[in-house]
């Protein structure tokens, strides 16, 4: 099935044949590529359930079916399409995302990923792995049919920072190249979201991973020679590109940045449905918390935008964590910002602090279970808390 056919099928299944994602349909609803088995059914909820928890994306291992079954079992309210980067080329964040590009392709070279004239073996591998992952996820979702699911891709700025041009310079150094990559990724992502929505019958939440965004903004990425740095991208330019992409996708989008100092205010202005951070970073917790960083989070919550809070360690700690201790980070944040803890169920989605690819399988499962239990505790705190 072609990209256009897949998207049209998803829209038709949702009773929106002929509509364009991102347009306003009758009644003021935003057209999102996603199906309903019966157009007369009640439309999906506008947001995931209170108390939901989810994962960042990656898991250990190579078995897509086992990973999907684990995710759906441990995170039933907002399961995510698992990523298994240990499988190698095409399964890592950049290769996986590059496999979505339309009319653009990359190949592996000694220094990483580089633009190539036509799709080759590396591109085909990424596409094949993604298809197998979607098959496994669909199979895992079939018995429970969650209302919401999440998919993850590298955001346009992280992708442009990681892929090289033929000259060896980053795509990031070519403004026209950045625009072309962003448009290509948007088109491919639209088709991917439509397929996942059609296969699972769920509303799809898109997560844009932007771990490189702070370095893009402050001009700290090294050049190809290693003797200089790539010129910083102005914040308005970075924000405009993300805002345009969010609007074009039509589906709800969260942006995840687990860097030390994520640009929260920039991300708050792109129309995102949520912002993901590592809430254990020094900027947000304890005596090292920065007032400006806390103020930015408070503004996000004031606007009613949820935060995906990384609270569970991505690798097993030396001491077995206690749920109440993990929850303290969210409770302290709410207290410092002046928000009633009772609102955490709606304003916070607990997650691991980062991807779980480096964890043991046992800890990955435990980390997701802890995130799920945190979400439930935010809605219904134990009496002894």
C-alpha positions in Angstrom: 0.0 0.0 0.0 1.4 3.4 -0.9 1.8 6.3 1.6 -1.3 8.1 0.1 -3.4 4.9 0.2 -2.4 4.1 3.8 -3.4 7.6 4.9 -6.6 7.7 2.9 -7.6 4.3 4.4 -7.0 5.5 7.9 -9.1 8.6 7.3 -11.9 6.7 5.7 -11.9 4.3 8.6 -12.4 7.2 10.9 -15.3 8.5 8.9 -13.2 11.4 7.5 -12.8 10.4 3.9 -11.6 13.4 1.8 -10.3 15.3 4.9 -6.8 16.4 5.3 -4.9 15.9 8.6 -4.5 19.1 10.4 -7.6 20.7 8.9 -10.6 21.6 11.0 -13.5 19.3 10.3 -17.2 20.0 10.9 -17.9 20.8 14.5 -14.4 22.2 15.1 -12.6 18.9 15.6 -9.0 18.6 14.4 -8.7 15.8 11.8 -6.3 13.1 13.1 -5.5 10.0 11.1 -7.1 7.3 13.2 -9.9 4.8 12.8 -13.1 3.9 14.6 -14.5 0.5 13.8 -17.9 2.1 13.5 -18.1 5.9 12.6 -21.2 6.1 14.8 -19.2 5.1 17.8 -18.3 7.7 20.5 -15.1 9.4 19.3 -11.9 8.7 21.3 -11.2 10.8 24.4 -9.5 14.1 23.8 -6.6 13.0 26.1 -5.2 9.9 27.6 -6.8 8.7 30.9 -5.8 10.4 34.2 -3.2 8.2 35.9 -1.7 6.9 32.7 2.0 6.0 32.6 4.2 5.2 29.6 7.7 4.4 28.5 10.2 6.6 26.7 10.7 4.2 23.9 13.7 1.8 23.9 13.9 -1.6 25.6 16.6 -4.3 25.8 16.5 -7.4 23.7 15.8 -8.4 20.1 12.3 -10.1 20.3 9.7 -7.6 19.1 6.8 -9.7 20.1 8.0 -10.2 23.7 8.8 -6.5 24.0 5.3 -5.5 22.7 3.6 -7.9 25.0 5.5 -6.6 28.0 4.8 -3.0 27.2 1.0 -3.6 26.7 0.9 -5.7 29.8 2.7 -3.2 32.1 1.5 0.0 30.6 -2.1 -0.7 29.6 -3.4 2.9 29.6 -0.7 4.3 27.3 1.5 1.6 25.8 4.3 2.6 23.4 5.6 1.0 20.3 8.8 -0.6 21.6 12.2 0.3 20.1 14.9 -2.4 20.2 18.2 -0.6 19.2 20.4 -3.6 20.1 19.4 -5.1 16.8 21.7 -2.6 15.1 21.5 -0.5 12.0 17.9 0.7 11.4 16.8 -0.1 14.9 18.5 2.8 16.6 16.7 6.1 17.0 18.3 7.8 14.0 18.2 4.9 11.6 14.6 4.0 12.7 13.5 7.6 12.0 15.4 7.9 8.7 13.5 4.8 7.5 10.3 7.0 7.6 11.7 9.6 5.2 9.9 10.1 1.9 12.0 10.7 -1.2 15.1 10.9 1.0 17.4 8.1 2.2 20.4 7.6 4.3 23.2 5.0 4.5 25.7 3.9 7.1 29.3 5.3 6.8 32.1 5.0 9.3 31.1 8.3 10.9 27.4 7.5 11.2 24.5 8.1 8.9 24.9 10.0 5.6 22.4 11.1 2.9 22.4 8.9 -0.1 21.0 9.2 -3.6 18.6 6.3 -3.4 17.3 3.8 -0.8 19.7 0.9 -0.2 20.2 -2.0 2.1 20.3 0.2 5.3 17.0 1.9 4.4 15.3 -1.4 3.6 16.5 -2.9 6.9 15.0 0.0 8.8 11.7 -0.3 7.0 11.5 -4.1 7.5 12.3 -3.8 11.2 9.6 -1.1 11.6 7.0 -3.3 9.8 7.8 -6.2 12.0 7.5 -4.0 15.1 4.1 -2.7 14.1 2.9 -6.3 13.4 4.1 -7.4 16.9 2.5 -4.3 18.5 -0.8 -4.8 16.7 -0.8 -8.5 17.9 -0.1 -7.4 21.5 -2.8 -4.8 21.5 -5.4 -7.1 20.0 -6.7 -8.7 23.2 -7.0 -5.4 25.2 -7.5 -2.7 22.5 -6.2 0.3 24.4 -7.8 3.7 23.6 -4.3 5.3 23.3 -0.9 4.2 22.0 2.3 6.1 21.5 4.9 6.1 18.8 8.4 7.7 19.0 10.7 9.2 16.4 13.7 11.5 16.5 12.6 15.1 16.1 13.7 17.2 13.1 16.5 19.0 14.9 18.0 15.9 16.4 17.7 14.1 13.0 19.4 17.0 11.2 22.2 17.1 13.8 22.9 13.4 13.5 22.8 12.9 9.7 25.6 14.0 7.4 25.5 15.5 4.0 27.7 14.2 1.1 30.3 16.8 2.2 30.5 15.3 5.7 28.9 18.3 7.3 25.7 17.9 9.3 22.4 18.4 7.6 22.0 21.0 10.4 24.5 23.3 8.6 22.2 23.6 5.5 19.0 25.5 6.2 17.4 24.2 3.0 18.4 20.6 3.9 16.8 21.0 7.3 13.5 22.2 5.7 13.6 19.3 3.3 14.3 16.7 6.0 11.5 18.1 8.2 9.0 18.0 5.3 10.0 14.5 4.4 9.8 13.3 8.0 6.4 14.9 8.4 5.0 13.1 5.4 6.4 9.7 6.4 5.3 10.1 10.0 1.7 10.9 8.8 1.6 7.6 7.0 3.1 5.8 10.0 0.6 7.3 12.5 -2.3 6.4 10.1 -1.1 2.8 9.9 -0.7 2.4 13.6 -4.1 4.0 14.2 -5.7 1.7 11.7 -4.0 -1.4 13.0 -4.6 -0.9 16.7 -7.9 1.0 16.6 -6.4 3.5 19.0 -5.7 7.2 19.1 -2.0 7.7 18.4 0.2 10.0 20.5 3.4 11.0 18.7 6.6 11.6 20.7 9.3 13.6 19.1 12.6 12.8 20.7 14.9 15.9 20.8 17.9 15.1 23.0 20.2 17.2 20.8 18.0 20.3 20.8 19.8 22.1 23.6 23.2 21.6 21.8 21.5 22.8 18.5 20.4 26.0 20.3 23.6 26.8 22.0 25.9 26.0 19.1 27.9 23.3 20.9 27.9 20.5 18.3 31.3 19.9 16.7 31.9 20.5 13.0 33.1 17.7 10.8 36.7 18.7 11.3 36.3 18.7 15.1 38.1 22.1 15.3 34.9 24.2 15.5 31.3 24.1 16.3 28.2 24.3 14.2 26.5 27.7 14.3 23.7 27.9 16.8 20.1 27.8 15.5 18.1 30.8 16.7 15.3 29.8 19.1 12.5 31.3 17.0 13.6 29.3 14.0 13.8 26.1 16.0 10.4 26.8 17.5 8.8 27.7 14.2 9.9 24.4 12.6 8.5 22.3 15.5 5.3 24.3 15.6 4.8 23.8 11.8 5.4 20.1 12.1 3.0 19.7 15.1 0.3 21.5 13.1 0.9 19.4 10.0 0.7 16.1 11.8 -2.7 16.8 13.2 -2.2 14.1 15.8 -1.4 15.0 19.4 2.4 15.4 19.9 4.6 15.4 22.9 8.3 16.4 22.7 10.8 14.6 24.9 14.1 16.1 25.9 16.0 14.4 28.7 19.0 16.7 28.5 20.2 18.6 31.6 18.5 21.8 30.6 15.7 21.2 28.2 14.2 24.3 26.5 10.9 24.0 28.2 9.6 27.5 27.3 10.4 27.0 23.6 8.6 23.7 23.6 5.6 25.2 25.4 5.0 27.4 22.4 4.7 24.8 19.7 1.2 23.5 20.4 2.4 20.2 21.9 0.1 18.0 23.9 2.8 17.5 26.5 6.5 17.9 27.3 8.7 15.1 28.5 11.7 15.6 30.8 14.0 13.7 33.2 12.5 15.1 36.4 15.5 13.8 38.4 17.9 16.2 36.7 19.6 18.7 39.1 17.8 21.7 37.4 14.4 20.4 38.7 15.0 18.7 42.0 16.4 19.4 45.5 18.8 22.2 46.5 20.2 22.4 43.0 16.9 23.2 41.3 17.0 26.4 39.2 14.2 28.9 39.8 14.0 29.6 36.1 13.6 26.0 35.3 10.9 25.5 37.9 9.1 28.6 36.7 9.0 27.2 33.2 7.5 24.0 34.4 4.9 26.0 36.4 3.9 27.9 33.3 3.4 24.6 31.4 1.1 23.3 34.1 -0.7 26.7 34.4 -1.6 26.3 30.7 -3.0 22.8 31.5 -0.3 21.0 29.5 0.8 17.7 31.1 4.5 16.9 31.8 5.8 13.4 31.1 8.0 13.1 34.2 11.0 10.8 34.1 10.9 9.5 37.7 12.0 5.8 37.5 15.7 5.1 37.0 16.5 3.8 33.5 19.0 1.3 35.0 18.6 -0.7 38.2 19.9 1.2 41.2 22.0 -0.4 43.9 19.1 0.0 46.3 15.7 -1.3 45.4 13.5 1.8 44.9 10.4 2.3 47.0 7.4 3.7 45.2 6.8 6.4 47.7 10.4 7.6 47.3 10.0 7.8 43.5 6.7 9.7 43.9 8.4 12.2 46.1 10.0 13.9 43.1 6.6 14.6 41.6 5.0 15.6 44.9 7.9 18.0 45.7 7.6 19.5 42.3 3.9 20.1 42.8 4.5 21.6 46.2 7.2 24.0 45.0 5.1 25.1 42.1 1.9 25.6 44.2 -0.2 22.8 42.6 -2.5 20.5 44.5 -1.0 17.0 44.5 -4.5 15.8 43.6 -4.0 17.3 40.1 -0.9 15.1 39.4 -3.1 12.4 37.8 -4.1 14.8 35.1 -0.9 16.9 34.9 1.8 14.3 35.1 2.5 11.1 33.2 5.2 9.1 35.0 7.9 7.5 32.8 11.4 6.1 33.2 14.1 8.8 33.2 15.3 7.7 29.7 15.1 4.7 27.4 15.6 1.3 28.9 17.8 -0.2 26.2 20.7 -0.3 28.7 18.7 -2.1 31.4 18.4 -5.8 32.1 15.1 -7.3 30.9 14.1 -7.8 34.5 14.7 -4.2 35.4 13.0 -2.9 32.2 9.8 -4.8 33.2 10.1 -3.6 36.8 10.7 0.0 35.7 7.5 0.0 33.6 5.6 -1.5 36.4 6.8 1.2 38.8 5.8 3.9 36.3 2.3 2.3 36.1 2.0 2.2 39.9 3.1 5.8 40.1 0.4 6.8 37.7 -2.2 5.0 39.8 -0.9 6.5 43.0 -1.2 10.0 41.5 -4.9 9.4 41.1 -5.5 7.4 44.2 -2.7 7.8 46.8 -2.3 5.1 49.3 -3.7 6.0 52.7 -0.3 5.9 54.5 1.0 8.6 52.1 
